[in-house]
């Protein structure tokens, strides 16, 4: 089962987080990415980009993202 660990409103930020997790061999998925990419200027009215990981990798993923934020 996939779990949403973070919500983004800007595609570049979502892709950076996704790539970071992938570099640690954590499979991650960006739900809503295609919808935002279709109409980037109106993405806030169309929804969010959800970063999702397998349930068993949530804790490790959050540590990695927290360690690399700011």
C-alpha positions in Angstrom: 0.0 0.0 0.0 1.2 3.5 -0.9 1.2 6.3 1.7 1.3 10.0 1.0 4.2 11.5 3.0 4.2 15.0 1.5 2.1 17.3 -0.6 3.6 19.7 -3.1 2.1 22.6 -5.1 5.1 23.1 -7.4 6.3 20.4 -9.7 10.1 21.1 -9.5 10.0 20.7 -5.7 8.1 17.4 -6.0 10.6 16.1 -8.5 13.6 16.9 -6.3 12.1 15.1 -3.4 11.2 12.1 -5.6 14.7 12.0 -7.0 16.3 12.2 -3.6 14.3 9.2 -2.3 15.1 7.3 -5.5 18.8 7.9 -4.9 18.4 6.1 -1.6 16.7 3.2 -3.4 13.3 4.1 -2.0 10.6 3.7 -4.6 8.5 6.8 -4.7 5.6 8.0 -6.9 4.3 11.4 -7.7 0.5 11.2 -7.8 -1.0 14.1 -9.7 2.2 15.0 -11.5 0.7 14.5 -15.0 -2.3 16.7 -14.2 -0.2 19.5 -13.0 2.2 19.2 -16.0 -0.7 19.5 -18.4 -1.6 22.9 -17.1 1.1 24.2 -14.9 -0.3 27.7 -14.6 -3.6 26.5 -13.1 -2.2 23.7 -11.0 -3.4 25.1 -7.7 -7.0 25.0 -8.8 -6.6 21.5 -10.2 -5.0 19.8 -7.1 -1.8 18.8 -5.5 1.1 16.6 -6.2 1.3 13.8 -3.6 4.7 12.1 -2.9 3.9 8.5 -2.1 6.1 5.7 -0.8 5.4 2.1 0.3 4.0 1.9 3.8 7.0 0.1 5.2 9.3 2.9 4.0 7.5 5.9 5.4 9.7 6.4 8.5 13.0 6.1 6.5 11.6 8.4 3.8 10.6 11.1 6.2 14.1 11.0 7.9 15.8 11.4 4.5 13.5 14.3 3.4 13.9 16.0 6.9 17.7 15.6 6.8 17.9 17.3 3.4 15.4 20.1 3.9 17.0 23.5 4.4 
